Amino acid sequence: MEQPLHEMPLGFSMNLAMDASALAAFGRLPRSEQNAVIERSRRITDKDEMKRLIRSLYR
């Protein structure tokens, strides 16, 4: 079942909001891919790993 975007993990949404390029890239993804990224972010426990995920959205 797809999770609504408003249920994004706080750390992910905060990091995404601080990176305009990543936010724009995330917004261009199809909903299914957005949900896959969100699910991946739920498994992240390290701040640096979260930053790498955010940067990977536009690299």
RALIN-V838709 format. One record per residue. N is the residue number from 1. RES is the residue in three letters. OMEGA is omega in degrees with one decimal (* if undefined). Layout:
BEGIN
n,res,omega
N,RES,OMEGA
N,RES,OMEGA
END
This chain:
BEGIN
n,res,omega
1,MET,179.2
2,GLU,175.7
3,GLN,174.5
4,PRO,-178.4
5,LEU,-179.8
6,HIS,177.9
7,GLU,177.5
8,MET,174.7
9,PRO,-176.0
10,LEU,-179.2
11,GLY,178.4
12,PHE,-177.1
13,SER,178.3
14,MET,179.1
15,ASN,178.4
16,LEU,-179.2
17,ALA,-178.2
18,MET,-178.2
19,ASP,-175.0
20,ALA,179.9
21,SER,179.2
22,ALA,179.7
23,LEU,178.8
24,ALA,179.9
25,ALA,178.8
26,PHE,-179.8
27,GLY,179.0
28,ARG,-179.6
29,LEU,172.0
30,PRO,-176.4
31,ARG,-179.1
32,SER,178.6
33,GLU,174.5
34,GLN,180.0
35,ASN,177.6
36,ALA,178.4
37,VAL,179.0
38,ILE,179.3
39,GLU,176.9
40,ARG,-178.5
41,SER,179.7
42,ARG,-178.3
43,ARG,-177.1
44,ILE,-179.3
45,THR,-175.3
46,ASP,-178.2
47,LYS,-179.6
48,ASP,177.5
49,GLU,177.4
50,MET,178.5
51,LYS,177.9
52,ARG,177.7
53,LEU,-179.7
54,ILE,179.8
55,ARG,-178.5
56,SER,-178.9
57,LEU,-179.0
58,TYR,176.6
59,ARG,*
END
